[in-house]
Structure formats: C-alpha cells, structure tokens
Amino acid sequence: MNALSSHGRIRLTAGLWLILLFSSIGLIIFFFAASPANASMINILGPTPIPTQENLWAFADLPKPTYTPISTILPTEQTIPPRPRHQVPW
C-alpha cells in the first residue's frame, strides 16, 4: 500500500512539473511573439505591412452663415414709484 501511494505521488509531482513547464514555455512564446520589438525579427508570415498615416481630418461642405439682424429690445426708461413710509405708532 505504501509503495502505491508513493508512485502516485511521484506521478502527480511529475505531472504538475510538466504542466508548469509547458505553461511557462507557452507564456514565453506568447510574450515574445506579441512584443512589437520582436515582431521585426520574426518574418515567418512574410514581410510586415508598412504603416500608413491615419487621416485625422475630412472634407466637409458646410454652408456659409448669412447675416440676419437680431431685433434687440431696448429697455424703456421706467420710474420706480417711491415706497410709502409707514408711521410708527409711538
């Protein structure tokens, strides 16, 4: 019984080491391939495309604004009536 548990433990440990090894190799390959600095070194798929300048502007046909006079309402001169004085009953 003791020999069987020891072989199972060795298989589990070896399996975990293999999973760790393959996942780390996969991550290294992924980050190497995804890095823009290393992309120029890898020419597996052929030449890299030449980047083009993005157009950040566009032509627009907008009508020219016309002058329309705005009627301004001027305040008329109004007089404010004086307040009536209240007498104090003393």
Secondary structure as GFF3:
##gff-version 3
##sequence-region A 1 90
A	DSSP	alpha_helix	2	34	.	.	.	ID=ss1
A	DSSP	alpha_helix	36	39	.	.	.	ID=ss2
###
